[in-house]
Amino acid sequence: MKKKEFEETALPHIDSLFNFALKLTGDAGESEDLVQETYLRAYKFFHKYKKDTYIKAWLFSILRNTFINIYRKKKKEPESVDFHSVEQFIGQVIESGSPILQGDISDALSKDVLDDEVKASLDALPEEFRDVILLSDVEGFSYREIADILKCPEGTIMSRLHRGRKLLYKNLTEYAKKRGYL
């Protein structure tokens, strides 16, 4: 009965969890792993879930805490580089006669990869503001639900949301003018 009840209540939120995980990690593969780990932990501790509470908020709390734990663990590990992949990439670039070797690498990257000013501005926000904005404006959680997920008072959530939006507005004013939004 536990398995069926868990599937019926928790699995419908998998897309929302994946979207939030993608915003946290920035990588689809890591996001899938994070969501999988979240569901594994949620299933393991499903007996602690209070039936009359909002399961989506409970799952988001698990996901965020799991992300933080994984992040802390990775931060302690030394960074590794796959030199074989780097050698292959350099070989392909040399063979193709890519303009990356002829010009400024940062120009090529900014055209292809770094053109998303909105994402960059969101990523530049302090974590406490970014999380609240993502949970509120992207995922649609209420102040109360966000407070439950982040384990802090509703007033703090409202303050962080206001200050985070203010920072985003400041950072994106030029972007909005260029695009004709302002």
Helices and strands as residue ranges (DSSP letters): H 2-10, G 11-13, H 14-25, H 28-44, G 46-48, H 55-76, H 83-96, H 105-112, H 117-124, H 127-133, I 134-138, H 143-150, H 154-179
